[in-house]
Amino acid sequence: MDVRSLLASCIVKTKIHKIYSSIYHNVMPSVTVLAYHRIKNINSDFLYDRELISASTASFEAQIKYIKNNFNVITCKELSDAIYSNKKLPKKSLLITFDDGFDDNYINAYPILKSHNIPAAFFVSSGYIDSQLPYWFDLIYMVYTQQNNEVAYNILISILNSSGCENIFNIHDVFRFMKKIPNTLREDIVSKLMQDLRNNNIEIHTEQSKPMSWSQISEMSNNGFDIGSHTVNHPILATCNTHEMNYELLQSKKTIEKSVGKNIISIAYPNGGVSDYNAETIELAKKAGYKIGFSYITGRNYMNNIEAFDLKRLHVEEFTNLDNFICKLSIPRLFDQT
């Protein structure tokens, strides 16, 4: 057990977190936003990026039970109304969000949330929905790390080398390169990789990395769950030119609205770090008709200076055990860093 987990265990056992939480939420009114990606039970055969697994189904249900008993879960509209209309939110307000649109959101997370009557927001990359194709980052991860297919690996390395990515020591080097290059180059790399894999009759396994369908998303929306945008193709928005960025923001909103029959007011910026979106992103998001925008920058949103298009989120990861989770929500100064 690492030091932070040991500390969390001691804090929860002694109930110190309850005292701190009570004081904190009275003195510093804030909105906590949780960021999840995938809820999935995995084994050694899992081919894709394990870092995208936020929790197993059992861990997720334990987290939802804790939230239900200790927080007031709100929706995107309630948060938007609090920002723009000064509608008061209850103390210990919390919003649950999911990024990307993996089908395990529907298969595993949605039934748990529904059974506990807890709302959540699902930010989906509209271009992948119903495509039966893995997300570009998962495709690259699978090809790079799949040890038993040397041909596929060599295809990827050749494409990356010819695109200017030469110092490749691990998958993180590949992702750093892919996330900083112009969006058009990233799209060219992914398109060429897909084509070369097909030309070499290399099967792309999709069962472990499938997006949701529009029918699944519509069902969740009809049952009161928020659906938001995560762009069309999941680019790093800061690498897009103005035309590309506007397309990603506007087209995803239009597509989702047409599919669910509701106005879409929220967007989560892909990757969401400090260099992954910019002032132009925010301005174009406002013009597209969004009301709130979520980063992936860790932290809480204090009501006295809340930023509608720079909303922070706390990340939930596979290694976040329940004690850590409780302390993350209760003692932000110590436990809100991943």
Secondary structure, DSSP 8 states (H G I E B T S, - for coil): --HHHHHHHHHHHHTHHHHHHHHHHHHS-EEEEEEE-EE----TT--S-GGGEEE-HHHHHHHHHHHHHH-EE--HHHHHHHHHS-----TTEEEEEEEE-BHHIIIIIHHHHHHTT---EEEE-TTTTT-----HHHHHHHHHH-TT-HHHHHHHHHHHHHTT----SSHHHHHHHHHHS-HHHHHHHHHHHHHHHHHTT-----TTS-B--HHHHHHHHHTT-EEEE--SS---GGGS-HHHHHHHHHHHHHHHHHHHSS---EEE-SS--TTTS-HHHHHHHHHHT-SEEE----S-EEGGG--TTSB--EE--TT--HHHHHHHHH-HHHHS--
